[in-house]
Amino acid sequence: MQLYIVCVDEVRSNNNVVYRCTYHVVWCPKYRRKVIEGDIDTRLKAIIREVCAEREASIVDLETMPDHVHLLVSCDPQYGIHRLVKQIKGRSSRLLRQEFPTLKSRIPTLWTNSYFVATVGGATLEVIKEYVENQRNA
């Protein structure tokens, strides 16, 4: 499996679309529980990378906090960011709850149904990337 890393202003294409679509996505565990720590954090990042590699979505930056995830990703607009997020959240919830039974006892489902997504168009990609990277220090 190949990991796709995107350059800041890379233009990509598929058979019939040339695009540069980068999204900032944020989502939280149910009840904003602080469960993304240690081995769960490491495994979550691996799952996100796997799904993005399968869908040829390029991760620009990925940062987790105990109670939320920041993902800066470039994906094919025909596939859609909503489908990518749904697949990441679905697979990570299923696998993490199988591999870490303590998650089942703490919350009924791993993720909330909602998430935040914004295109990275108003600010430069460097500004957004710096914001995501500095979340740990905030």
Secondary structure, DSSP 8 states (H G I E B T S, - for coil): ----B--TT--EE-SS-EE--EEEEEE-BGGG-----HHHHHHHHHHHHHHHHHTT-EEEEEEEETTEEEEEEE--TTT-HHHHHHHHHHHHHHHHHHH-THHHHH-SSSB-S--EEEES-SS-HHHHHHHHHGGGG-
